[in-house]
Amino acid sequence: MKTLKGPALFLAQFAGDEAPFNNLDNIARWAASQGYKGVQIPSWDSRLIDLERAATSRDYCDEIHGTLAQHGLSLTELATHLHGQLVAVHPAYDAMFDGFADPSVRNNPTARQEWACRQIELAIQASANLGLGNMGSFTGSLAWPYIYPWPQRPAGLIEAAFDELAKRWRPLLDRADQAGVNICYEIHPGEDVFDGVTFEMFLDRLDGHSRCNILYDPSHFQLQMLDYLDFIDIYADRIKMFHVKDAEFNPSGKQGVYSGFQGWVGRAGRFRSLGDGQIDFGAIFSKLTALDFDGWAVLEWECALKHPEDGAREGAEFIRNHIIRVTEHAFDDFAGSGVDDATNRRLLGLS
């Protein structure tokens, strides 16, 4: 068995224009002071990384590692969620997702998609240059507006959406394979791949592509009442990344999974800081350890109530306390009777 690495912090929710969150050196110093050993960098945030430069210059990648190392930190992975989202956008969401894109391609869905695919390609090469084997992302979505089967969906509608989604991602996954990088999709409502069934629909159309993998985040499963522990057993071979994020679901006589169009504070299902939600992380860390998961445990902080800096500080300790340092020998070795084939055969009545 192997010991999970961590605690690490996803920087997307913390980066800002004010110190200490305004550049990689400052935010790394702050993250280290909170107890973190690694950071996950969002590919779209130019305050933290110049993606094109990272894709073309190993010297620049060495600078990134050097900046983190002087604070005792490692780079865990790059996260490309906003770029991945723009690989496939239903027209109903054009206006809301346009802000994820470079201003030069806004109000032009075709140019925006091409730009997003180019960013994914850059992130794949940047990951390779940085010596990273995994990269997080979203699949994007074409079928999501039709998630509820009312009105009745036209025959073939969902199949056509997944055919197109796989068609757009296959060349990117092939590029990732050439670079030795796994694309790990965060299974996430709002994306067309939002549970195990839809992941399999996507994977089947990619002929089981070896680089199509999973970023496991149990918070999204808690909010849709999916068995997040069983998910680990089913998809153990595909889980390559881990976001440690908590959530709670408190249905009432007025609202349930859909949460009545309420904002995050008033929703029956909402994200919480680590330890404030309902997810059984003791069971998750035990399962991942038993399955030899050797990746990073990365805090993604999203909470409807708590201040992010409190969530980050508490989260580092929470993860550190849940990481299981694996045993080097069986607990009952002290009572072992040794290995003796002749004895075994006598015990079995074979001699």
C-alpha positions, 0 to 999 in steps of 0.5 A: 500500500501507499500513503496519499500525498498532501495536504495540497491546495487548489489555488483557483478560489484563493487567487486575487489581485491583493497580496498575498494572493496576487502572484505565485511566489506570494500565494505559495508563501501563504499556502505553506504557512497554512500547512500545505505541502503542494498546490494545484494551479489553475491554467487560466489564471495568468497571475499564477502561470503563463500557460503558453510559456510553460508549454514552450519553455522548460526553463520557465517550468523550472522557475515555477518549481523553484518558486514553489520549492523555496517555500517547501511546496510541490506542484501537484497538477494543472487544472483546466476546468474553465478551458475544458468547459469551453470545449462544448457549450450549449447555446443557452449558456453562451453568454454566461460562459463567454467570460471564461474566454479571452476577450478576442473570441467572445461572442463567437462560439466557434472561435471560442471553442477553437481557442479553448481546445488550443488552451487544453493543448497548451496545458497538456504540453505544459504538464509534460514540461512540468513533469506532471502525469495528470491534469484536471478538467471539465468535459463541457456540456451540450445535453445538460439543458435536457437533463430532466426528461420533460418534455419528452426528449426526441429520440437520439438527442442525448446520443448525438450530444455524447457523440459530438462531445467525444468527437471534440475530446478524442484529438485532445486525449490523443495529444495527451497520450503522446505527452504521457498525460492523463486528462482527469475529468471532474464528474460535475453537475452542469457538465454532460459527464456528471455521474458514473453512467454518463462517464461510461457513455463518454468513455464508450464513445472514446473506445475506453481511451486510456487517457480519459480518467477521473478527478474524484470529488465526493461533494458533487455526489453527495448533492445528487445522493450518489453513493460516493464510496461505491463509486470508488470501488467501481472506478478505482482504475480511472481515479487519478486525482482527488479533490477533498471537498465537503458538502451537505444535503438537508432535504425538507418538505419544501425542497430537495435535490433541485433546491428550489432555485435558491442561492447557495446559502438557502439550498438543501444541497450546498458545499461546506468547508472540510469537517462542516459537511456530511461526507465520510472522509474517514471511509474515503481515505481508507478506501483510497489507501487500500486501493493504492491510490498514490496521488495528492489529496487536494483541498478545493475550498467552496463553502456557503458560510465560512471565510476561505482563509479559515477554511484553508487553515482548517482544511490543511489540518483536516487532510493531514489528520485523514492521510493514513501512513500505511503500515509496513507489515501486517499487524499479526506478524508477531504471531506468525508461524513462519512459512513451511510448505511441509507444515502447510501440507500436514495441516491440510492433511496432504502428507 
